[in-house]
Amino acid sequence: QVQLVESGGGLVQAGGSLRLSCAASARMFSSLSLAWFRQAPGKEREFVAVIRGIGASGDTTYYADSVKGRFTISRDNLKNTVYLQMNSLKPEDTAVYYCAGRLVRGTWSAVAEYPYWGQGTQVTVSS
């Protein structure tokens, strides 16, 4: 069983930075591909970034076009934690951010293909 717990959300002004963390309780953490998704009010959950696990071109990353160049996903396999460094934040980045995990390769941006999810953390960017 995999449990994911996000932290680090909060209120920040436009142009500011936040770092989200997702701690995992999983013996196979290094094999997990881990992603961040976000969901704004009234909108569908959308892909933000993913970092692949060992056996799936480990540490390869992919980003949504909307965050490329501003957000960085990374992982620490010794701490069983994945991070999302968010810089140059914009009001449109406001959403609940979710950490998700998977063991199987597939479409990295597909919500339905991730069996493991955290509870989410709120990020609010004021203008």
HUKA-V235194 format. One record per backbone hydrogen bond with DSSP energy under -1.0 kcal/mol. CO is the residue of the C=O (numbers start at 1). NH is the residue of the N-H. Records with the same first field share a line. If there is no record, write none. Layout:
CO->NH  NH
This chain:
3->25
5->23
7->21
10->124
12->126
13->16
16->89
18->86
20->84
21->7
22->82
23->5
25->3
26->29
28->31
29->32
30->54
33->102
34->51
35->100
36->48  49
37->98
38->46
39->96
40->43
46->38
48->64
49->36
50->62
51->34
52->59
53->56
57->60
60->52
62->50
64->67  68
67->70  71
70->87
72->85
74->83
76->81
80->24
81->76
82->22
83->74
84->20
85->72
86->18
89->15
90->93
91->94
95->123
96->39
97->121
98->37
99->118
100->35
101->116
102->33
107->110
110->113
111->114
116->101
121->97
123->95
124->12
126->14
